[in-house]
Amino acid sequence: MPMTSTADKALTLKSLHEAPEILRVVNVWDAISARVVSDLPGTRAIATAGHSIAASHGHGDGEIPRGDMLAAVAEIVAATDLPVTADLDNGYDDPAETIRRAIGVGVVGANVEDRLVPLADAVARVEAIVKAAEAEGVAFQLNARTDAFVKGGDRPLDEIVDDAITRGRAFLDAGAALVFVPGVLDRDVTERLVQGLGERRLSVIGLPGALPAAEYEALGVARISYGPLPQRVALRALRDLAADLYGGGVIPEDTPALN
């Protein structure tokens, strides 16, 4: 039976994060990509890709206005009965209001990035999000992102890892469900992050060069997502098809009617 309650979907997503099995979410960017992924038997939840949504609307990553982002996310929520967790950049100017509006369209979790602002400011934003979600009566799954690796520059690796753990612990203490640490994380770094944050509290991204999902699962990682990569793969297929058609090719006979 399809789930209809936002509160129920939030609890489902929470249980998926806490389960021993890693939650694999293949990021989508519009209604049809959400439907295609939702129809797969292995799909347990839907995650949006902020970068991909921005690109679809002609914006650079992190440059799409909040209203346009939430409208796109609302279309994705309407296209699936599964829990939807959304990439909401840094929460915009008023993260509490952003989360209230996201919950209003049925979103039950979100990535919100710290962009390495001062830790006290980043924690205050997490606290505002958690408080807003509690006021809505939803066990909102905040996947608090730290850009310790993404914006780490040429700092020594040990310093970057320590910074990610310090910031991540502060976000968890402030009420975040998970800590998202994007970057190509090898076994050693992942073990250190899990030890520092706790089992099933770390969220990672499956970039080229990262570990397979099963290995992250064995290390105690809660969730793996793929960011803008699924859209890039889809766009490559479109580009290659177009080039083939211009060269005299034809549409393959086994093309499924997914749209």
C-alpha positions in Angstrom: 0.0 0.0 0.0 1.5 3.4 -1.0 2.6 5.6 1.9 0.8 8.9 2.0 1.8 10.5 5.3 4.9 12.7 5.3 5.5 11.8 8.9 5.3 8.1 8.1 7.7 8.5 5.2 10.2 10.3 7.5 10.1 7.4 9.9 10.7 5.0 7.0 13.7 7.0 5.9 15.0 7.0 9.4 14.7 3.2 9.7 16.6 2.9 6.4 19.4 5.0 7.7 19.6 3.0 10.9 19.5 -0.4 9.3 22.7 -2.5 9.0 22.3 -2.5 5.2 23.7 0.6 3.5 21.0 2.8 1.9 21.8 3.2 -1.8 20.1 6.2 -3.4 20.5 7.0 -7.1 20.0 10.7 -7.4 17.3 12.1 -9.7 16.5 15.5 -11.1 13.0 15.6 -12.4 9.7 13.7 -12.4 10.5 11.2 -15.1 13.9 10.3 -13.7 12.2 9.8 -10.3 9.6 7.5 -11.8 12.2 5.4 -13.6 14.3 4.9 -10.5 11.3 4.4 -8.3 10.1 1.5 -10.4 13.2 -0.5 -9.8 12.7 -3.2 -7.1 15.9 -2.2 -5.3 14.8 1.4 -4.7 13.9 2.2 -1.1 14.1 6.0 -1.2 14.6 8.8 -3.7 17.3 11.4 -3.4 17.4 14.6 -5.5 20.6 16.0 -7.0 20.8 19.7 -6.5 23.6 20.1 -9.1 21.5 18.2 -11.6 18.3 20.1 -10.9 20.2 23.4 -11.3 21.7 22.2 -14.6 18.3 21.2 -15.9 17.1 24.8 -15.2 20.1 26.5 -16.8 21.9 27.3 -13.6 25.3 26.5 -12.2 25.6 24.3 -9.1 24.4 26.2 -6.1 23.0 29.0 -8.1 19.3 28.0 -8.6 16.9 30.2 -6.6 15.1 28.5 -3.7 11.7 28.8 -5.2 12.7 27.1 -8.4 14.5 24.3 -6.5 11.5 23.6 -4.2 9.2 23.6 -7.2 11.4 21.0 -8.9 11.6 19.0 -5.8 7.8 19.1 -5.4 7.4 17.6 -8.8 9.7 14.8 -7.8 7.8 14.1 -4.6 4.5 14.0 -6.6 6.0 11.4 -9.0 6.8 8.7 -6.3 5.3 7.1 -3.3 8.7 6.6 -1.7 10.4 8.9 0.8 12.2 11.8 -0.8 15.3 13.4 0.6 16.4 16.6 -1.2 19.6 18.4 -1.9 18.9 21.9 -0.7 22.3 23.5 -1.2 23.2 25.4 2.0 19.6 26.0 3.1 19.6 29.4 1.5 19.3 32.6 3.5 16.7 31.2 5.9 17.3 27.4 6.4 14.5 27.0 8.8 12.0 28.4 6.3 13.5 26.4 3.5 12.9 23.2 5.6 9.4 24.2 6.5 8.6 24.7 2.8 10.3 21.5 1.9 8.3 19.5 4.4 5.2 21.3 3.1 5.7 19.6 -0.3 6.4 16.2 1.2 10.2 16.1 1.6 11.3 14.1 4.6 15.1 14.6 4.5 17.7 16.9 3.1 21.4 17.5 2.4 22.4 20.9 3.6 26.1 21.9 3.2 28.2 23.9 5.6 30.5 25.4 2.9 33.1 25.5 5.7 31.6 28.7 7.3 32.7 29.1 11.0 31.6 26.1 13.0 29.3 28.1 15.3 27.4 29.5 12.4 27.1 26.1 10.8 25.8 24.5 14.0 23.3 27.3 14.4 21.9 26.6 10.9 21.6 22.9 11.8 19.8 23.7 15.0 17.4 26.0 13.2 16.6 23.2 10.7 16.1 20.6 13.4 13.8 23.0 15.4 11.8 23.8 12.3 11.3 20.1 11.5 10.3 19.3 15.1 7.7 22.1 14.9 6.2 20.3 11.9 6.0 17.0 13.7 8.3 15.2 11.3 11.3 13.1 12.1 13.2 14.9 9.4 16.4 13.3 8.3 19.0 16.0 8.0 22.1 14.7 6.2 24.3 17.5 7.4 27.1 18.0 4.8 30.6 19.2 5.7 32.8 20.4 2.9 36.0 19.5 4.8 37.3 17.5 1.9 35.7 19.4 -1.0 37.0 22.7 0.2 40.0 21.3 2.2 42.5 22.7 -0.3 46.1 21.6 0.3 45.8 21.0 4.0 47.3 17.8 5.3 44.9 14.8 5.1 45.0 14.2 8.9 43.8 17.8 9.5 41.0 17.4 7.0 39.8 14.2 8.6 39.9 15.7 12.0 38.0 18.8 10.8 35.3 16.6 9.2 34.9 14.6 12.5 34.8 17.8 14.6 32.2 19.4 12.5 30.3 16.2 12.0 30.1 15.5 15.7 28.8 19.0 16.3 26.1 18.6 13.7 25.0 15.3 15.2 24.9 16.8 18.7 22.7 19.6 17.2 20.2 17.0 16.0 21.4 16.0 12.5 20.6 12.4 11.5 23.7 11.8 9.4 26.9 13.5 8.4 27.6 13.7 4.7 31.3 13.9 3.8 31.6 14.1 0.0 35.0 13.2 -1.5 36.8 10.0 -2.6 37.1 8.2 0.7 39.4 5.2 0.8 39.2 2.4 3.4 41.5 4.1 6.0 39.8 7.5 5.9 36.3 5.8 6.0 37.3 3.8 9.0 38.5 6.9 10.8 35.4 8.8 10.0 33.1 6.0 11.2 35.1 5.7 14.4 34.9 9.4 15.0 31.2 9.8 14.1 29.7 6.4 15.0 28.4 3.5 12.9 25.6 4.3 10.5 26.1 8.0 11.0 28.3 8.6 7.9 26.9 9.3 4.4 29.3 9.1 1.4 29.2 9.7 -2.3 30.1 7.1 -5.0 32.4 9.1 -7.1 34.8 7.4 -9.6 37.6 5.9 -7.5 35.5 5.5 -4.4 34.9 2.1 -2.7 32.0 -0.1 -3.8 28.8 0.3 -1.7 29.2 -3.2 -0.2 32.7 -2.2 1.2 31.3 1.0 2.7 28.5 -1.0 4.2 31.0 -3.4 5.9 32.8 -0.4 7.3 29.5 0.9 9.0 28.5 3.6 6.5 24.8 4.4 6.6 24.2 5.8 3.1 25.7 6.2 -0.3 24.5 8.6 -3.0 25.8 9.5 -6.4 25.2 13.3 -6.8 25.3 14.6 -10.4 26.8 11.4 -11.8 23.5 9.7 -12.9 22.6 12.7 -14.9 26.0 12.8 -16.5 25.7 9.2 -17.5 22.2 9.9 -19.0 23.5 13.0 -20.8 26.4 11.0 -22.2 23.9 8.4 -23.6 21.9 11.3 -25.2 25.0 12.9 -26.7 26.2 9.6 -28.1 22.8 8.8 -29.5 22.6 12.2 -31.2 26.0 11.8 -32.7 25.1 8.3 -34.0 21.9 9.6 -35.5 23.7 12.5 -37.2 26.1 9.8 -38.6 23.3 7.9 -40.2 22.3 5.7 -37.3 18.8 4.7 -36.2 17.1 4.4 -32.8 17.8 1.0 -31.3 14.8 -1.4 -31.7 15.1 -2.5 -28.0 14.6 1.1 -26.7 12.2 0.8 -23.7 9.3 3.3 -23.4 10.3 4.6 -20.0 8.7 8.0 -20.5 
